[in-house]
């Protein structure tokens, strides 16, 4: 993801997460840490064949801990494997950052996302009550721990028809 992707990402963000959409400033702040030798973030966009942004995802790394900040897929493409492709790329980034654990929060009412994360080996470890505001929706906290602390968090997936770009 680059700065010129922010406007189409915001459109998708507002469609998918109307109550708790990220702001332009939040995306700018994350992208400020995604380039250069001291980068601690990895943000991606998925584009359709005609160049439309149809998905995006982001990871923050700190020490040996990765945190999936966001994954979003356009409504018409949910269930096609695009979310799995984005997650795979984030886990590859976690491996590159030498993360031994990857964490995420997921709305308790987002069963589709929870099943995706479970397929990749994430396990529930707790809840954050009222995490998603202003709707006061709880978050399920999930964790993926790499085998033997190898730093390899990459999963595998297959989905066709979209390009994923950082």
Legacy VTK file of the C-alpha trace (Angstrom):
# vtk DataFile Version 3.0
C-alpha trace
ASCII
DATASET POLYDATA
POINTS 166 float
0.000 0.000 0.000
1.211 3.469 -0.853
-0.177 6.925 -0.128
-2.120 6.985 -3.397
-4.044 3.899 -2.254
-5.449 5.626 0.834
-8.555 7.133 -0.836
-9.786 3.861 -2.392
-8.882 2.005 0.817
-10.933 4.514 2.823
-13.945 3.939 0.557
-13.713 0.204 1.167
-13.051 0.761 4.885
-16.176 2.908 5.281
-18.289 0.355 3.408
-17.070 -2.612 5.445
-16.638 -0.986 8.867
-19.064 1.951 8.956
-19.129 2.289 12.751
-15.424 1.999 13.424
-13.673 2.862 10.164
-10.079 4.001 10.323
-9.364 7.620 9.447
-7.067 8.936 6.734
-4.618 9.956 9.472
-4.495 6.436 10.878
-3.516 5.003 7.487
-0.943 7.769 6.935
0.551 7.045 10.345
0.837 3.328 9.619
2.356 3.897 6.170
4.950 6.238 7.703
6.438 3.138 9.363
6.231 0.849 6.322
9.313 1.881 4.331
13.038 2.086 4.825
15.563 0.121 6.845
13.724 0.706 10.147
10.284 -0.331 8.825
7.998 -1.980 11.364
4.839 -2.179 9.244
3.710 -4.038 6.133
0.567 -2.880 4.327
-0.809 -4.440 1.171
-3.586 -3.773 -1.299
-5.300 -6.271 -3.563
-6.399 -4.975 -6.941
-8.869 -6.367 -9.442
-7.878 -6.798 -13.085
-9.215 -3.298 -13.812
-7.073 -1.740 -11.041
-9.761 -1.294 -8.367
-8.692 -1.808 -4.760
-10.709 -4.823 -3.590
-8.836 -5.653 -0.400
-6.121 -4.509 1.946
-4.235 -5.734 4.981
-1.674 -4.529 7.478
0.789 -5.889 10.022
2.783 -4.133 12.749
5.906 -5.723 14.204
7.631 -4.980 17.490
10.498 -7.177 18.588
9.447 -10.767 18.027
5.707 -9.961 18.129
3.557 -9.264 15.085
0.089 -7.775 15.260
-2.345 -7.960 12.376
-3.852 -4.492 12.278
-6.461 -5.030 9.573
-7.662 -7.303 6.798
-10.519 -6.283 4.539
-12.038 -7.780 1.394
-14.731 -6.167 -0.760
-18.164 -7.665 -0.155
-18.433 -9.248 -3.606
-15.140 -11.087 -3.130
-15.580 -12.386 0.402
-15.331 -16.159 0.486
-13.164 -16.327 -2.666
-9.824 -16.874 -0.929
-8.631 -13.282 -1.188
-8.604 -12.858 2.596
-6.460 -15.993 2.853
-4.029 -14.597 0.274
-3.751 -11.332 2.192
-3.238 -13.201 5.460
-0.570 -15.387 3.841
1.325 -12.274 2.742
1.078 -10.764 6.233
2.426 -13.963 7.750
5.311 -13.912 5.283
6.011 -10.362 6.416
5.889 -11.536 10.041
8.492 -14.146 9.148
10.666 -11.475 7.519
10.330 -9.363 10.681
11.373 -12.491 12.662
8.159 -12.563 14.670
7.670 -15.609 16.892
4.054 -14.753 17.671
1.348 -13.022 15.679
-1.689 -11.554 17.426
-4.964 -10.137 16.172
-8.359 -8.962 17.331
-11.522 -10.003 15.553
-15.108 -8.952 16.169
-16.894 -11.692 18.100
-19.685 -11.553 15.516
-17.336 -12.069 12.540
-17.450 -15.851 12.344
-16.124 -15.971 8.753
-12.928 -14.181 9.784
-12.525 -16.349 12.886
-12.719 -19.498 10.748
-10.102 -18.092 8.372
-7.717 -17.365 11.238
-8.295 -20.792 12.776
-7.436 -22.442 9.435
-4.061 -20.690 9.642
-3.430 -21.930 13.179
-4.581 -18.942 15.238
-6.127 -19.889 18.582
-8.437 -17.781 20.762
-6.754 -16.539 23.941
-9.228 -14.018 25.364
-11.614 -11.147 24.837
-11.448 -7.372 24.849
-14.821 -6.180 26.082
-16.292 -3.255 24.148
-13.174 -3.017 21.946
-14.973 -1.924 18.782
-16.515 1.502 19.319
-18.926 3.153 19.091
-20.865 -0.126 18.707
-19.418 -1.535 21.951
-18.700 -4.887 20.259
-16.307 -7.302 21.960
-13.121 -8.467 20.264
-11.873 -12.036 20.269
-8.091 -11.997 20.726
-6.270 -14.708 18.781
-2.629 -15.780 18.655
-0.437 -17.771 16.291
2.800 -19.054 17.782
5.507 -20.283 15.469
6.909 -23.737 15.928
9.961 -23.751 18.168
10.311 -19.983 17.916
11.741 -20.352 14.414
10.393 -16.984 13.328
8.531 -18.665 10.479
4.909 -17.590 10.653
4.023 -18.032 6.969
0.936 -20.004 6.091
-0.255 -21.151 2.695
-3.226 -20.334 0.547
-4.466 -20.206 -3.009
-6.749 -17.659 -4.633
-6.768 -16.388 -8.177
-7.725 -13.225 -10.014
-6.259 -10.402 -7.934
-2.844 -8.863 -7.581
-1.497 -8.099 -4.131
0.875 -5.141 -3.930
2.738 -3.486 -1.102
LINES 1 167
166 0 1 2 3 4 5 6 7 8 9 10 11 12 13 14 15 16 17 18 19 20 21 22 23 24 25 26 27 28 29 30 31 32 33 34 35 36 37 38 39 40 41 42 43 44 45 46 47 48 49 50 51 52 53 54 55 56 57 58 59 60 61 62 63 64 65 66 67 68 69 70 71 72 73 74 75 76 77 78 79 80 81 82 83 84 85 86 87 88 89 90 91 92 93 94 95 96 97 98 99 100 101 102 103 104 105 106 107 108 109 110 111 112 113 114 115 116 117 118 119 120 121 122 123 124 125 126 127 128 129 130 131 132 133 134 135 136 137 138 139 140 141 142 143 144 145 146 147 148 149 150 151 152 153 154 155 156 157 158 159 160 161 162 163 164 165
